[in-house]
């Protein structure tokens, strides 16, 4: 856990002697030959000043012990831009960031920020750690005091992490990818500590906890036979190929937290495609496609995100429903097929997607919950842009 270690030091001021001075061998102090009582009073007055130095100690999401002298003033941000902004309140202390990671993974999100947040263009781009274009020289040239990385970035950098630290950059790992309540909350807490915004981080974290616990409470009494079979697929390959599904990870864990029977659980550890035959025999009652506004879009991928209209999303979903054998799936028969924004996952507000998934599976349990309105409210409270577009929607074919 996080702890603050306070070290107090007393600054001793010298006192002037008015006559003969005798050196005290044991104490190494000086006594004036004039009246002792008067001298002691003088020393007391001059020794009142104290200097308080605080060291900040905590563990990051890799379990590494981190020590900082003060909150970060110059930050290199590797990932999780929206979560960082929500906790910090701005990008003012960012001197560099891995923009390609943001632009490639969450293209429409990045473009919307670039339009609305002019200072983003002035933040130095370090290149992509994920794609291997990262420049250590660029990072060191702007002299950040802290680097905030996702776990995959920390692992990919390898020995370069040591180079950063040897150059005086404190490396801190946060993790929203694990998609657990614990890792989300600890990551938010760490961002608050690193940036000096602990109270704001607590508010954001408490909203997340409240929303997640509410969902879990609503589905807690579901019996196994009442849980719906759910299939989720990343829609980045087009209908002719089967994209990744998720086990107890990311979208898969979210389905399970929402009370669904994730057909990939036990079949896939983290992510990977399921066989077409297994999907057919599992006969999912609900299907979720994770989409985006993909870079280099070939026209056949699931399209959702900023500035996307629902009709565009429906047109991309339709070919998936026409896969061999899919006309027999319960989800396709009832058009219980949904698209969700892949860019919204791995964030401090992704509880709205948990709400949407849970409500899609059990609408009677969530009649009073409006995930779209909750997304808009979060953006209004913590982020500098409006979420205009399609982020979660049911297929209308």
C-alpha positions as CSV (number, residue, x, y, z in Angstrom):
1,X,0.0,0.0,0.0
2,X,0.9,3.6,-0.2
3,X,2.6,5.3,2.6
4,X,4.1,8.7,3.2
5,X,7.3,8.8,5.1
6,X,8.0,12.1,6.7
7,X,11.6,13.0,7.6
8,X,12.1,15.9,9.9
9,X,15.4,17.7,10.1
10,X,16.2,20.6,12.4
11,X,18.3,23.3,10.9
12,X,20.7,24.5,13.6
13,X,21.7,28.1,13.3
14,X,25.0,29.2,14.8
15,X,25.2,31.7,17.6
16,X,27.8,34.3,17.9
17,X,30.2,34.3,20.8
18,X,30.8,37.5,22.6
19,X,33.9,36.6,24.5
20,X,36.3,33.7,25.0
21,X,35.0,30.4,23.4
22,X,35.7,27.0,24.9
23,X,35.4,23.9,22.6
24,X,33.4,21.1,24.2
25,X,35.2,17.9,23.3
26,X,32.2,15.5,23.5
27,X,29.4,17.6,22.0
28,X,31.4,19.6,19.5
29,X,29.3,22.7,20.5
30,X,30.3,26.1,21.6
31,X,29.5,28.0,24.8
32,X,29.8,31.8,25.1
33,X,31.6,33.0,28.2
34,X,28.8,35.5,28.8
35,X,25.6,34.8,30.8
36,X,24.6,31.2,30.0
37,X,20.9,31.7,30.5
38,X,20.8,34.6,28.0
39,X,22.7,32.5,25.4
40,X,20.3,29.5,25.7
41,X,17.3,31.8,25.2
42,X,19.0,33.1,22.0
43,X,19.7,29.5,20.7
44,X,16.1,28.5,21.4
45,X,14.8,31.4,19.3
46,X,17.1,30.6,16.4
47,X,16.4,26.9,16.4
48,X,12.6,27.2,16.0
49,X,12.8,26.9,12.2
50,X,12.4,23.3,10.9
51,X,12.4,22.0,7.4
52,X,10.0,19.2,6.5
53,X,11.0,16.9,3.6
54,X,8.5,14.4,2.4
55,X,9.3,11.2,0.5
56,X,6.4,9.5,-1.4
57,X,6.6,5.7,-1.3
58,X,4.2,3.3,-3.0
59,X,4.0,0.1,-5.1
60,X,3.2,0.2,-8.8
61,X,1.1,-2.4,-10.7
62,X,4.2,-4.5,-11.2
63,X,4.7,-4.7,-7.4
64,X,7.8,-2.5,-7.6
65,X,8.6,-0.2,-4.7
66,X,8.6,3.4,-6.0
67,X,10.0,6.4,-4.2
68,X,9.5,10.0,-5.4
69,X,10.6,13.2,-3.7
70,X,7.5,15.1,-4.9
71,X,4.6,14.8,-7.4
72,X,5.7,14.7,-11.0
73,X,6.2,17.9,-12.9
74,X,7.4,16.5,-16.2
75,X,5.7,13.3,-17.4
76,X,6.3,10.8,-20.2
77,X,2.9,9.0,-20.7
78,X,3.0,5.7,-22.5
79,X,-0.7,4.7,-22.4
80,X,-4.1,5.3,-20.8
81,X,-4.4,9.0,-21.9
82,X,-8.1,9.5,-21.0
83,X,-7.6,7.9,-17.5
84,X,-4.6,10.2,-17.0
85,X,-6.6,13.3,-18.0
86,X,-9.5,12.3,-15.8
87,X,-7.2,12.1,-12.7
88,X,-4.9,14.9,-13.5
89,X,-7.5,17.3,-14.9
90,X,-5.3,18.3,-17.9
91,X,-2.3,17.4,-20.0
92,X,-0.2,20.4,-18.8
93,X,2.6,18.4,-17.2
94,X,3.1,16.0,-20.2
95,X,6.3,16.7,-22.0
96,X,6.2,13.6,-24.2
97,X,3.9,10.6,-24.9
98,X,3.7,7.5,-27.1
99,X,1.1,9.1,-29.4
100,X,1.2,6.3,-31.9
101,X,-0.1,3.9,-29.2
102,X,-3.1,6.1,-28.6
103,X,-3.7,7.0,-32.3
104,X,-3.4,3.3,-33.5
105,X,-5.3,1.6,-30.7
106,X,-8.0,4.3,-30.3
107,X,-8.0,6.2,-33.5
108,X,-11.2,8.2,-33.4
109,X,-10.7,9.0,-29.8
110,X,-7.3,10.4,-30.5
111,X,-8.5,12.4,-33.5
112,X,-11.3,13.9,-31.4
113,X,-8.8,15.0,-28.7
114,X,-6.5,16.5,-31.3
115,X,-9.3,18.7,-32.6
116,X,-10.4,19.9,-29.2
117,X,-7.2,20.0,-27.1
118,X,-4.7,22.2,-29.0
119,X,-1.9,21.6,-26.6
120,X,-1.9,17.9,-27.6
121,X,-0.1,18.9,-30.8
122,X,2.7,20.4,-28.8
123,X,3.5,17.3,-26.7
124,X,6.5,15.5,-28.1
125,X,5.8,12.1,-29.7
126,X,8.3,9.4,-28.6
127,X,7.2,6.8,-31.2
128,X,5.5,3.6,-30.5
129,X,6.8,1.1,-28.0
130,X,4.3,-1.5,-29.3
131,X,5.4,-1.2,-32.9
132,X,9.1,-0.7,-32.2
133,X,9.5,3.0,-33.3
134,X,10.2,4.2,-29.8
135,X,13.0,6.7,-29.4
136,X,14.9,6.7,-26.1
137,X,16.8,9.8,-27.2
138,X,13.6,11.7,-27.7
139,X,12.4,10.9,-24.2
140,X,15.7,11.8,-22.6
141,X,15.9,15.1,-24.6
142,X,12.9,16.5,-22.8
143,X,14.0,15.4,-19.4
144,X,10.8,13.9,-17.8
145,X,11.0,13.1,-14.1
146,X,8.5,10.3,-14.4
147,X,7.5,7.7,-17.0
148,X,4.0,6.1,-16.7
149,X,3.7,2.9,-18.7
150,X,1.3,0.1,-19.3
151,X,2.5,-3.4,-18.4
152,X,3.0,-4.4,-22.1
153,X,5.1,-1.3,-22.6
154,X,7.2,-2.0,-19.5
155,X,7.8,-5.6,-20.7
156,X,8.6,-4.6,-24.2
157,X,11.1,-1.9,-23.2
158,X,13.1,-4.5,-21.2
159,X,16.6,-3.2,-20.5
160,X,15.6,0.3,-21.7
161,X,13.7,0.6,-18.4
162,X,17.0,0.6,-16.7
163,X,18.4,3.2,-19.0
164,X,15.4,5.5,-18.1
165,X,16.0,5.0,-14.4
166,X,19.8,5.5,-14.7
167,X,19.0,8.8,-16.4
168,X,16.9,9.9,-13.4
169,X,13.5,9.0,-14.8
170,X,11.2,7.2,-12.3
171,X,9.3,4.5,-14.1
172,X,5.8,3.7,-12.8
173,X,3.5,0.9,-14.2
174,X,-0.3,1.2,-14.1
175,X,-2.6,-1.5,-15.4
176,X,-6.2,-1.0,-16.7
177,X,-5.8,-4.0,-19.1
178,X,-6.3,-6.6,-16.4
179,X,-9.9,-5.4,-16.2
180,X,-10.2,-6.3,-12.5
181,X,-11.7,-3.9,-9.9
182,X,-8.5,-4.2,-7.8
183,X,-6.1,-3.2,-10.6
184,X,-8.4,-0.4,-11.9
185,X,-8.6,1.1,-8.4
186,X,-4.9,0.8,-7.6
187,X,-4.0,2.2,-11.0
188,X,-6.2,5.2,-10.4
189,X,-4.8,5.6,-6.9
190,X,-1.2,5.5,-8.3
191,X,-2.0,8.1,-10.9
192,X,-3.3,10.4,-8.2
193,X,-0.2,10.0,-6.1
194,X,2.2,10.5,-9.0
195,X,0.4,13.7,-10.2
196,X,-0.4,15.0,-6.7
197,X,-4.2,14.7,-7.4
198,X,-5.0,12.1,-4.7
199,X,-8.4,13.6,-3.8
200,X,-9.6,13.8,-7.4
201,X,-8.4,10.2,-7.9
202,X,-10.4,9.1,-4.9
203,X,-13.6,10.6,-6.3
204,X,-13.0,9.0,-9.7
205,X,-12.2,5.6,-8.1
206,X,-15.3,5.7,-5.8
207,X,-17.6,6.4,-8.8
208,X,-16.1,3.3,-10.5
209,X,-16.4,1.1,-7.4
210,X,-20.0,2.2,-6.8
211,X,-21.0,1.4,-10.4
212,X,-19.3,-2.0,-10.5
213,X,-20.6,-3.1,-7.1
214,X,-24.1,-2.1,-8.1
215,X,-24.0,-4.3,-11.2
216,X,-22.6,-7.2,-9.2
217,X,-25.4,-6.8,-6.6
218,X,-28.1,-6.8,-9.2
219,X,-26.9,-10.1,-10.8
220,X,-25.8,-11.8,-7.5
221,X,-28.9,-14.0,-7.2
222,X,-28.8,-15.4,-10.7
223,X,-28.7,-19.2,-10.8
224,X,-26.4,-20.9,-13.3
225,X,-29.3,-22.0,-15.4
226,X,-30.5,-18.4,-15.6
227,X,-27.3,-17.1,-17.0
228,X,-27.3,-16.4,-20.7
229,X,-24.7,-17.8,-23.1
230,X,-22.5,-15.0,-24.5
231,X,-20.0,-14.7,-27.3
232,X,-17.7,-11.7,-27.8
233,X,-15.5,-11.1,-30.8
234,X,-13.1,-8.3,-31.7
235,X,-14.4,-7.2,-35.1
236,X,-11.1,-6.1,-36.6
237,X,-10.8,-8.8,-39.3
238,X,-14.1,-8.7,-41.2
239,X,-16.7,-11.4,-41.3
240,X,-14.7,-13.9,-43.4
241,X,-12.2,-14.3,-40.5
242,X,-12.8,-15.0,-36.9
243,X,-11.3,-12.3,-34.6
244,X,-10.1,-12.7,-31.0
245,X,-12.5,-13.7,-28.3
246,X,-11.7,-13.2,-24.6
247,X,-11.4,-15.6,-21.7
248,X,-11.3,-14.2,-18.2
249,X,-9.7,-11.0,-19.6
250,X,-10.9,-7.7,-20.8
251,X,-14.3,-8.1,-22.5
252,X,-14.6,-11.7,-21.3
253,X,-14.1,-10.7,-17.7
254,X,-16.7,-7.9,-18.1
255,X,-19.3,-10.4,-19.4
256,X,-18.6,-12.6,-16.4
257,X,-18.8,-9.7,-14.0
258,X,-22.2,-8.8,-15.6
259,X,-23.5,-12.3,-14.8
260,X,-23.1,-13.8,-18.2
261,X,-21.8,-17.2,-19.2
262,X,-18.8,-16.4,-21.4
263,X,-18.4,-19.3,-23.8
264,X,-14.7,-18.5,-24.2
265,X,-14.0,-19.0,-20.4
266,X,-11.9,-22.1,-20.0
267,X,-11.2,-22.3,-23.7
268,X,-9.0,-19.2,-24.0
269,X,-6.7,-18.0,-21.2
270,X,-6.5,-14.3,-22.3
271,X,-7.5,-13.8,-25.9
272,X,-7.6,-15.7,-29.2
273,X,-10.1,-16.9,-31.8
274,X,-12.7,-19.6,-31.0
275,X,-13.4,-22.2,-33.7
276,X,-16.5,-21.7,-35.8
277,X,-17.7,-25.1,-34.8
278,X,-17.5,-24.4,-31.1
279,X,-19.4,-21.1,-31.5
280,X,-22.2,-22.9,-33.3
281,X,-22.4,-25.8,-30.8
282,X,-22.4,-23.2,-27.9
283,X,-25.3,-21.4,-29.5
284,X,-24.9,-18.0,-27.8
285,X,-28.0,-16.1,-26.9
286,X,-26.2,-12.7,-27.1
287,X,-23.3,-11.7,-29.3
288,X,-21.1,-8.6,-28.6
289,X,-18.7,-7.2,-31.2
290,X,-15.9,-4.9,-30.1
291,X,-15.3,-2.3,-32.7
292,X,-13.5,0.9,-33.4
293,X,-12.8,3.4,-36.1
294,X,-9.8,1.4,-37.3
295,X,-6.7,2.9,-38.9
296,X,-6.4,1.6,-42.5
297,X,-10.0,0.5,-42.4
298,X,-10.7,-1.9,-45.2
299,X,-14.5,-1.3,-45.1
300,X,-15.5,-4.6,-43.5
301,X,-14.6,-4.2,-39.8
302,X,-17.0,-3.4,-37.0
303,X,-17.2,0.4,-36.9
304,X,-18.0,2.3,-33.7
305,X,-16.6,5.3,-32.0
306,X,-16.5,9.1,-32.3
307,X,-18.4,10.6,-35.3
308,X,-19.9,7.2,-36.3
309,X,-23.6,6.9,-37.0
310,X,-25.6,3.8,-35.9
311,X,-26.4,3.0,-39.5
312,X,-22.7,2.7,-40.3
313,X,-22.3,0.2,-37.4
314,X,-25.4,-1.9,-38.5
315,X,-24.0,-2.1,-42.1
316,X,-20.7,-3.5,-40.7
317,X,-22.5,-6.0,-38.5
318,X,-24.8,-7.5,-41.1
319,X,-22.1,-9.6,-43.0
320,X,-21.2,-11.3,-39.7
321,X,-24.8,-12.5,-39.2
322,X,-24.5,-14.2,-42.6
323,X,-21.6,-16.4,-41.7
324,X,-22.1,-20.1,-42.4
325,X,-24.5,-21.6,-39.8
326,X,-25.1,-18.4,-38.0
327,X,-28.7,-18.1,-39.0
328,X,-29.4,-21.0,-36.5
329,X,-27.9,-19.1,-33.6
330,X,-30.4,-17.8,-31.0
331,X,-28.6,-14.5,-30.9
332,X,-29.0,-14.0,-34.7
333,X,-32.6,-15.2,-34.7
334,X,-33.5,-12.6,-32.1
335,X,-31.1,-9.9,-33.4
336,X,-29.6,-9.8,-29.9
337,X,-26.3,-8.6,-31.3
338,X,-24.5,-5.5,-30.0
339,X,-21.4,-3.4,-30.8
340,X,-19.3,-1.8,-28.1
341,X,-16.4,0.6,-28.5
342,X,-13.1,-1.2,-28.0
343,X,-11.4,2.2,-27.2
344,X,-13.6,2.6,-24.1
345,X,-12.2,-0.5,-22.5
346,X,-9.1,-0.3,-20.2
347,X,-10.2,3.1,-18.7
348,X,-11.5,4.7,-15.5
349,X,-15.0,4.9,-17.0
350,X,-15.4,1.5,-18.7
351,X,-17.9,0.6,-16.0
352,X,-20.5,2.1,-18.4
353,X,-19.7,-0.8,-20.8
354,X,-20.2,-3.2,-17.9
355,X,-23.6,-1.6,-17.3
356,X,-24.5,-1.9,-21.0
357,X,-23.4,-5.5,-21.3
358,X,-25.3,-6.5,-18.1
359,X,-28.4,-4.5,-19.2
360,X,-28.3,-6.2,-22.6
361,X,-28.2,-9.6,-20.9
362,X,-30.8,-8.9,-18.2
363,X,-32.8,-5.8,-19.1
364,X,-35.4,-6.4,-16.4
365,X,-32.7,-6.0,-13.7
366,X,-31.3,-2.7,-15.1
367,X,-34.4,-0.8,-16.2
368,X,-33.3,2.3,-14.3
369,X,-29.7,2.3,-15.6
370,X,-28.7,4.4,-18.6
371,X,-25.2,3.5,-19.7
372,X,-25.1,6.1,-22.6
373,X,-26.2,8.9,-20.3
374,X,-23.6,7.8,-17.7
375,X,-20.9,7.9,-20.4
376,X,-21.9,11.4,-21.3
377,X,-22.0,12.5,-17.6
378,X,-18.4,11.1,-17.0
379,X,-17.1,13.0,-20.0
380,X,-18.8,16.2,-18.8
381,X,-17.3,15.9,-15.3
382,X,-13.8,14.8,-16.1
383,X,-12.8,15.0,-19.8
384,X,-12.4,18.0,-22.2
385,X,-14.5,16.7,-25.1
386,X,-18.0,15.4,-25.7
387,X,-18.6,11.8,-26.6
388,X,-20.4,12.4,-29.9
389,X,-20.8,9.2,-31.9
390,X,-21.8,5.5,-31.5
391,X,-20.2,3.7,-28.5
392,X,-22.7,1.0,-27.6
393,X,-25.6,-0.1,-29.7
394,X,-27.9,-3.0,-30.5
395,X,-28.0,-4.2,-34.1
396,X,-31.0,-3.2,-36.0
397,X,-30.9,-5.3,-39.1
